[in-house]
Amino acid sequence: MMILDAHIARLDGSTGTLADITQGRPALLVNVASKCGLTPQYTALETLQKDYESRGFTVVGFPCNQFGGQEPGSADEIQEFCSATYGVTFPLTEKIDVNGDGRHAVYQELTKATDQDGNDGDVQWNFEKFVIGADGAVVQRFSPQVTPDDPRVVAAIESTLS
């Protein structure tokens, strides 16, 4: 299956595919959580959105409650938290599972990629990052501790832009 063909709802409940959300643009896909020690990464994610949106790039957040129950809220609560606390303007999807038997189709594909340390498979924690090209191919995977503004992430994003 092509990752861009995966059906997924936005946080507001509207349905479509990942391609509908990315609108044919390269993207940074990140599993996010509101009550995690890494949650302040939302600031750098939003900065990337602002800096690269006009160049045909988007960030997409995938709320996930699989790591320490750190995304317990409803869709409305997640949206309110993200917009009020971090000014998030990038698209957020419905809450999904990124690991296990219920792993969403998007993450079934993403987790085949290896990160900077050669690790593939299950997502390690909240805020694991995947840069994908406009065609949906994974360009690079980054562990949760690698911040969105890390030069390696920025270089991977830049490599997707014409």
Buried (B, 14 or more C-beta within 10 A) or exposed (E): EEBBEBEBBBBEEEEEBBBBBBEEBBBBBBBBBBBBEBBEBBBBBBEBBEEBBEEBBBBBBBBBBBBEEBBEBEBEEBBEBBEEEBEBEBBBBBBBBBBEEEBBBBBEBBBEBEBBEEBEEBBBBBBBBBBBBBEBBBBBBBBBEBBBBBEEBBEBBBEBEE
